[in-house]
Amino acid sequence: MDYTVYILYSQKRSRYYVGQTDNIESRLIRHNKGLVASTKAGTPWNLVFTQNVKNRSEALILDKKIKKRGAKRYIEDNQFGV
């Protein structure tokens, strides 16, 4: 099953959020409806990066790598974007 690692940005809070999911459209809706406790205060969130991987294990590895590097720095260093 394909998974997507994603980075969201909240202009309201000037913060990034890194996550992974098997349904990016549904997950983004949940974030922006305030249904995810860790992102509720930052709505609305903009999707600024996605990368598809083969499975959840790969998604978790990439998620950890991005968080360790820092989402903003990871995007800038790799010039990724949606």
C-alpha positions as MATLAB code, in Angstrom:
seq = 'MDYTVYILYSQKRSRYYVGQTDNIESRLIRHNKGLVASTKAGTPWNLVFTQNVKNRSEALILDKKIKKRGAKRYIEDNQFGV';
ca = [
       0.000    0.000    0.000;
       1.338    3.447   -0.927;
       1.917    6.026    1.781;
       2.500    9.744    1.514;
       4.864   11.721    3.696;
       3.728   15.332    3.815;
       4.622   18.717    5.213;
       2.000   21.299    6.093;
       2.585   24.975    6.824;
       0.477   27.228    9.027;
       0.879   30.886    8.174;
      -1.141   31.726   11.282;
       1.480   30.117   13.547;
       4.514   30.222   11.200;
       4.956   26.503   11.856;
       5.472   23.328    9.876;
       3.901   19.954   10.570;
       5.305   16.674    9.227;
       3.163   13.571    8.916;
       2.467   10.432    6.931;
      -0.758    8.860    5.732;
      -2.275    6.438    3.265;
      -4.931    9.015    2.233;
      -3.551   12.548    1.877;
      -6.825   14.168    0.788;
      -8.737   12.897    3.818;
      -5.879   13.711    6.176;
      -5.609   17.315    4.956;
      -9.358   17.782    5.467;
      -9.044   16.440    9.031;
      -6.175   18.834    9.769;
      -8.089   21.844    8.430;
     -11.319   20.969   10.234;
      -9.420   20.990   13.527;
      -9.910   17.252   14.081;
      -6.212   16.603   14.759;
      -5.223   17.783   18.241;
      -1.623   18.633   17.350;
      -2.608   20.922   14.445;
      -5.918   22.342   15.648;
      -4.481   25.730   16.660;
      -2.778   26.307   13.301;
      -5.693   26.070   10.887;
      -5.731   26.618    7.998;
      -2.810   24.429    6.924;
      -1.289   24.520    3.443;
       0.232   21.439    1.869;
       3.790   22.402    0.863;
       5.457   19.022    0.275;
       4.504   15.445   -0.518;
       6.510   12.353   -1.311;
       5.043    8.941   -2.016;
       6.721    5.821   -0.650;
       5.943    2.096   -0.938;
       4.809    1.335    2.611;
       4.386    2.647    6.148;
       7.875    1.549    7.191;
       9.448    3.742    4.508;
       7.073    6.561    5.431;
       8.132    6.441    9.070;
      11.818    6.485    8.110;
      11.368    9.540    5.862;
       9.122   11.236    8.452;
      11.853   10.842   11.080;
      14.543   12.074    8.665;
      12.557   15.235    7.877;
      11.811   15.925   11.538;
      15.470   15.487   12.451;
      16.575   17.897    9.724;
      13.685   20.349   10.234;
      10.842   20.674    7.733;
      11.774   24.133    6.459;
      15.417   23.227    6.043;
      14.546   19.902    4.384;
      12.367   21.677    1.809;
      14.964   24.405    1.179;
      17.880   21.959    0.918;
      16.066   19.703   -1.508;
      13.967   22.359   -3.269;
      10.891   20.181   -2.957;
       7.311   21.358   -3.191;
       3.841   20.296   -4.165;
];
